[in-house]
Each structure stands twice: as C-alpha cells, then as structure tokens.
Amino acid sequence: MRLKSFLSSGLFMSGLAAGTSFNSTQPPTGFPPCDALMQAGLEKSILLPTEPSYAARIESYWSLNSRQHPFCIVQPRNAKEVATAMTALLGADSAGDWHIAIRSGGHNSGGANNIDNGVTIDLVHLNEATYDKKTNLASVGPGAKWMDVYAKLAKDDVLVTGGRDGDVGVGGFLLGGGSTFFMGTEGFGCDAVKNYEVVLTNGTIVNANEKAHSDLWLALKGGGSNFGIVTRYDMEALPNKKLAHKVRTINITHAPQIARDFVEFTDNYEKFTNDALVVYLTHNATISKETIVGTIQVNTEGKVNSTGFEKLDEIPDIAPAQYDHITLAEAAAGSQVAGGTWMCEATLTFSNTKGLMKKAISMHERYVRDMKNAIGEENFATMFFFQPMPTMFGDISKRRGGNMIAFDLEEKNAVLWTAGVVVKTNQQDRIHSQSLMNKMTADLKSYSKSIGGATNLVYLNYADTTQDPLGSYGAKNVDYLKGVAKRYDSEGLFQTRFPLGFKISSVGS
Ligand SMILES: Cc1cc2nc3c(=O)[nH]c(=O)nc-3n(C[C@H](O)[C@H](O)[C@H](O)COP(=O)(O)OP(=O)(O)OC[C@H]3O[C@@H](n4cnc5c(N)ncnc54)[C@H](O)[C@@H]3O)c2cc1C
C-alpha cells in the first residue's frame, strides 16, 4: 500500500498527542513535525517521501554524503513562510530524537544540509536576484545558485562577488565568508553584504545591517549557521564586466617553480589587485597516471597578460591555453565540478612560504600513494587547492565593516590550502579516505608549526566536520559569536534543534 493511501485509511495512528485534533485537509503523516507544518497551513509546501518530487530533491544534493531522507521536506515560498515553518517545527512535540536541517544550494559536501531523522527546510524557492539602482544593492535569495544570480543580475548590467563554481548556493557560501575572484579589491563575499534578512527562532523577521542589529550583521559575516535562517542577502553590486579567464594544465615536474611563483604572487598582491589565482593539484587515473597541476588565472578587469601572471606564464602548458573574455555568469556556468559521488574535504592555512608550499605538494603525492593502496587508483580523484590569503584581504574586510574571519590576516601572508577527494565507490571507502586525509592535515599542521609557519584560520566553507573553523577565529571572536547567539536565540534553540554545521556552542566545550 502506498504511504498516502495507508495514512488516509486510518490504519496508521499519527504522532499527534491524544485528543489533539488535526485541522489540515491532508491526512496526518505520522511524524509530529510534518503534521505541525500541515496544521500551520504549509501543506502545499511539503514534500513527502511518497512523492516523486521528494526523490528528485534528494538526488539534487551535490554530494552523496548529503542524500539523506528526512521525514518530509518543507519548501517555504517567502520569509513569512520560513517564519511559519520555524514556529511550527519548534512548537511541535520535540520528544524523541529528531532535528531540523536547512538547505540552500545543497552544495555543502559534508552532509550538513540534510537529515535522516527530522525535517529539512529547503530554501529553493527563495531564489530571487534583483537589483535596485537607487541603492546599488542586489537582493539575493539563499536558495539561488550563483550562476543563476549572475545571469539575472547581468540584465541590469551588474554583478555581485559570489562563488566561482556556478552550482554552489548563495546561502551557505556567504555564511562561511565566500572566497571569490574579487578578493583583491572587495575582500570576502560576505564583505559585500549590507543587510541580512533573518528569521529568528522566536518567529520574528529582522533586518541586520550597520545601523540595526549591527551585532548580528557582523556575526553573520563568516559566523556560519548559528543565529537564525537568513532569507535574503542585500549585496553591494559592481558594474558587470568581462573577465580575462584562463584555465591551464601544467606538468607536475614544474611544481617547484609553481610553488615559487605562487608565493611571489601572494607577497606582491597589492600590485595587481584585479588578479585572482587558484592553483590546484589533481590526480585522476582516468585522465593521467601522473598528478597534473592546474591554474585558474583571472583578471577581473579583462586585462590579458597582467604582470601578476608574468612568471607563471613562463612555465609551459601541457595543452596550450588562451585567455577567454567572458562574463562572470559565463565563467560560473562553465565551471561546475560534477557531483553525485562521495566527498572528503579538509582545509588549513599556513604561512606563504616556498618550503610550506613544497611540503604540501609532497604530501599530496604521499596521499595519492596511500589512497592507491587503500581503495585502488581507479576509485578516487583528488583536487587540492591553493589560494592566496594575503594580509591585504583583511585590510579590505576591515574597511568594509569587518567580519569574523579576517582577524587572522593581520600578521603574515598566508596560503589557503584545501584538500578535496572524490570517492567513486562507497561510504566505507569514503571514511577510509577521510581518515587518511585527516592524518595528512594534522601532519601538515604540525610541520607548519614546527617551522614557525602556522596560521590559525580554518576556513569554514572547506572544513571537514572534525575541524573547528569557528574556534579558529580566536577567543575574542568566539566570545562575540556566543554573545550574539545568546541575544538573538536566548533558549539556544538554533544550537540544539538545528544541530548541523559548525555550532558556536560546541566551541571550547
Ligand atoms: C565544487 C565546489 C566549489 C566551491 N567553491 C567555493 C568557492 O569558490 N568559494 C568558497 O568560499 N566556497 C566554495 N565552496 C564551498 C561552499 O561555499 C560551501 O559548500 C557552501 O556551504 C555551499 O553553499 P550552499 O548554499 O550550496 O550550502 P548548503 O549546502 O545548502 O548549506 C551549507 C550549510 O549552511 C547552512 N545554511 C545554508 N543556508 C542557510 C541559511 N539561509 N540560513 C542559515 N543556515 C543556512 C546549512 O544548514 C548548511 O549547514 C565550494 C564547494 C564545492 C564543493
């Protein structure tokens, strides 16, 4: 018997408290939180496991890590409905062991955006991207994907400083900070946010900006999912423009030169602030038996052959690469890492030195060897990224009102290192791969410490669940975040009923 007819047959008793009448036109689901959503009038916004659209929505999560199966998925259509869902879920009988998850783009690779035992609030319909010429603000919904945001805003000839991979969502990206092509002039993505619309656990909707709820505004800039559900980001817009954009592949034998040139680029960033550089190492046996080095070289003013890349461009390509003149929308649409696999991820920052870059490169080779022995060469692909993190990014953030991340960029130029691995087999192999990755990350951290090259920041958007990005913000910022969380959610419900992601209440406990 299909679940719906089973439920309506009356053979199934719902989880409603005895004597409670059920007012919805739909039959009870058997799950108190889903019934509470129905009673609150959100029937039309609920997906039940019996419906094909439910299965399709689970499939749309980027990594397999996230494809869990909640009791039901609620898809509010606006901030008011988010508030209704918030109130209904927090008012439902919380006995037992069920919780609430929030999804925006669904791109988080660690599974912090969905839940088996509980309900997922899916913000897919909050996907606006509109521009107000008078204020020069673009209002962007959390459920939108960056490639769609850029395409919509391009109609008004503006852009915002968001993600580089077009499939990444707005909501999670901006809460973790947001590393973009525009770091050299605009700082982190969150530095462009002038106002956050937030649904708090008491069901009220507030606007947090420099003037109103300014403590919440600052905390949201990198403070993660700790205060409420953000339903709109109002971001300062920039004129739309064509980027000079080039993706290169280079033989691994040139790694020492690349390490040298990356470090020099980062140390001289203030001379070419419109340039953006990402270097990566990839080992994918279906493409090559050897590790390949890739670079993504961008000039946000469309200038080809910027002096920033002069040295790097002396290194020969495997296949000749040219600069394309493309919009951000085109760059994002053309840059989407395929999903549908198990994922492992971890991240660190360390001082911008050739020695540490070379160490990190050699650790990638060691990791590849270990992975070949552990799960077989054909069953995984690596992507280890290096991004400049010079102190000047911190200066830009400070100028724009500050954030929770950039404090660590006060003393020395750093490298943002991110290890990513696609596991093509199963969850067991993923766990094995993650354990090897965590050991490598610990080794790299202790090596950087041993030579005086450690830096604190663990960048939230790339962190593994065992890492402590909020704790890496330092005692002062941790206290600040705890204070803001307490002021806006005095019962700590966002910490306990929405337990996924990095929670400030877990830091230092
Ligand atoms: C291929 C790839 C490329 C990437 N590129 C970049 C990059 O260029 N720069 C960068 O900084 N990061 C990048 N990331 C990391 C990315 O920013 C994070 O995974 C981010 O969390 C994804 O955002 P999302 O909206 O898709 O998040 P989701 O997966 O939907 O959510 C992430 C977390 O945030 C919470 N959350 C989401 N929306 C809200 C909300 N509105 N209110 C409260 N809590 C919320 C969720 O509960 C969850 O814990 C990349 C990741 C991948 C896999």
The ligand as an SDF file (V2000), in Angstrom:
LIG
                    3D

 53 58  0  0  0  0  0  0  0  0999 V2000
   32.8810   22.2790   -6.1410 C   0  0  0  0  0  0  0  0  0  0  0  0
   32.8480   23.2860   -5.0230 C   0  0  0  0  0  0  0  0  0  0  0  0
   33.2560   24.5930   -5.2730 C   0  0  0  0  0  0  0  0  0  0  0  0
   33.2510   25.5300   -4.2400 C   0  0  0  0  0  0  0  0  0  0  0  0
   33.6970   26.7980   -4.4930 N   0  0  0  0  0  0  0  0  0  0  0  0
   33.7910   27.6800   -3.4730 C   0  0  0  0  0  0  0  0  0  0  0  0
   34.3440   28.9720   -3.6660 C   0  0  0  0  0  0  0  0  0  0  0  0
   34.7290   29.3600   -4.7760 O   0  0  0  0  0  0  0  0  0  0  0  0
   34.4690   29.7900   -2.5920 N   0  0  0  0  0  0  0  0  0  0  0  0
   34.0290   29.4220   -1.3440 C   0  0  0  0  0  0  0  0  0  0  0  0
   34.1310   30.2120   -0.4020 O   0  0  0  0  0  0  0  0  0  0  0  0
   33.4650   28.2150   -1.1480 N   0  0  0  0  0  0  0  0  0  0  0  0
   33.3480   27.3390   -2.1660 C   0  0  0  0  0  0  0  0  0  0  0  0
   32.8190   26.1040   -1.9350 N   0  0  0  0  0  0  0  0  0  0  0  0
   32.2800   25.7760   -0.6050 C   0  0  0  0  0  0  0  0  0  0  0  0
   30.8420   26.2770   -0.4980 C   0  0  0  0  0  0  0  0  0  0  0  0
   30.8750   27.6630   -0.3070 O   0  0  0  0  0  0  0  0  0  0  0  0
   30.1040   25.6460    0.7000 C   0  0  0  0  0  0  0  0  0  0  0  0
   29.9670   24.2700    0.4930 O   0  0  0  0  0  0  0  0  0  0  0  0
   28.7460   26.3040    0.9300 C   0  0  0  0  0  0  0  0  0  0  0  0
   28.2660   25.9000    2.1790 O   0  0  0  0  0  0  0  0  0  0  0  0
   27.7470   25.9590   -0.1390 C   0  0  0  0  0  0  0  0  0  0  0  0
   26.6330   26.8110   -0.0690 O   0  0  0  0  0  0  0  0  0  0  0  0
   25.1500   26.2300   -0.2930 P   0  0  0  0  0  0  0  0  0  0  0  0
   24.1800   27.3230   -0.2230 O   0  0  0  0  0  0  0  0  0  0  0  0
   25.1440   25.3780   -1.5020 O   0  0  0  0  0  0  0  0  0  0  0  0
   25.0420   25.4510    1.0540 O   0  0  0  0  0  0  0  0  0  0  0  0
   24.1380   24.2760    1.7070 P   0  0  0  0  0  0  0  0  0  0  0  0
   24.7950   23.0100    1.3720 O   0  0  0  0  0  0  0  0  0  0  0  0
   22.7350   24.4300    1.2670 O   0  0  0  0  0  0  0  0  0  0  0  0
   24.3130   24.6910    3.1880 O   0  0  0  0  0  0  0  0  0  0  0  0
   25.5700   24.7710    3.8280 C   0  0  0  0  0  0  0  0  0  0  0  0
   25.3880   24.9970    5.3290 C   0  0  0  0  0  0  0  0  0  0  0  0
   24.8400   26.2780    5.6110 O   0  0  0  0  0  0  0  0  0  0  0  0
   23.5790   26.1910    6.2830 C   0  0  0  0  0  0  0  0  0  0  0  0
   22.6930   27.1630    5.6520 N   0  0  0  0  0  0  0  0  0  0  0  0
   22.5030   27.2850    4.3150 C   0  0  0  0  0  0  0  0  0  0  0  0
   21.6880   28.3060    4.0610 N   0  0  0  0  0  0  0  0  0  0  0  0
   21.3430   28.8440    5.2420 C   0  0  0  0  0  0  0  0  0  0  0  0
   20.5260   29.9480    5.6080 C   0  0  0  0  0  0  0  0  0  0  0  0
   19.9080   30.6620    4.6700 N   0  0  0  0  0  0  0  0  0  0  0  0
   20.3840   30.2620    6.9080 N   0  0  0  0  0  0  0  0  0  0  0  0
   21.0200   29.5350    7.8630 C   0  0  0  0  0  0  0  0  0  0  0  0
   21.8130   28.4750    7.5610 N   0  0  0  0  0  0  0  0  0  0  0  0
   21.9800   28.1250    6.2690 C   0  0  0  0  0  0  0  0  0  0  0  0
   23.1190   24.7630    6.0320 C   0  0  0  0  0  0  0  0  0  0  0  0
   22.2690   24.3020    7.0420 O   0  0  0  0  0  0  0  0  0  0  0  0
   24.4450   24.0060    5.9960 C   0  0  0  0  0  0  0  0  0  0  0  0
   24.9020   23.7180    7.2890 O   0  0  0  0  0  0  0  0  0  0  0  0
   32.8010   25.1510   -2.9480 C   0  0  0  0  0  0  0  0  0  0  0  0
   32.3770   23.8490   -2.7170 C   0  0  0  0  0  0  0  0  0  0  0  0
   32.4160   22.9180   -3.7320 C   0  0  0  0  0  0  0  0  0  0  0  0
   32.0070   21.5050   -3.4320 C   0  0  0  0  0  0  0  0  0  0  0  0
  1  2  1  0
  2  3  1  0
  2 52  2  0
  3  4  2  0
  4  5  1  0
  4 50  1  0
  5  6  2  0
  6  7  1  0
  6 13  1  0
  7  8  2  0
  7  9  1  0
  9 10  1  0
 10 11  2  0
 10 12  1  0
 12 13  2  0
 13 14  1  0
 14 15  1  0
 14 50  1  0
 15 16  1  0
 16 17  1  0
 16 18  1  0
 18 19  1  0
 18 20  1  0
 20 21  1  0
 20 22  1  0
 22 23  1  0
 23 24  1  0
 24 25  2  0
 24 26  1  0
 24 27  1  0
 27 28  1  0
 28 29  2  0
 28 30  1  0
 28 31  1  0
 31 32  1  0
 32 33  1  0
 33 34  1  0
 33 48  1  0
 34 35  1  0
 35 36  1  0
 35 46  1  0
 36 37  1  0
 36 45  1  0
 37 38  2  0
 38 39  1  0
 39 40  1  0
 39 45  2  0
 40 41  1  0
 40 42  2  0
 42 43  1  0
 43 44  2  0
 44 45  1  0
 46 47  1  0
 46 48  1  0
 48 49  1  0
 50 51  2  0
 51 52  1  0
 52 53  1  0
M  END
$$$$
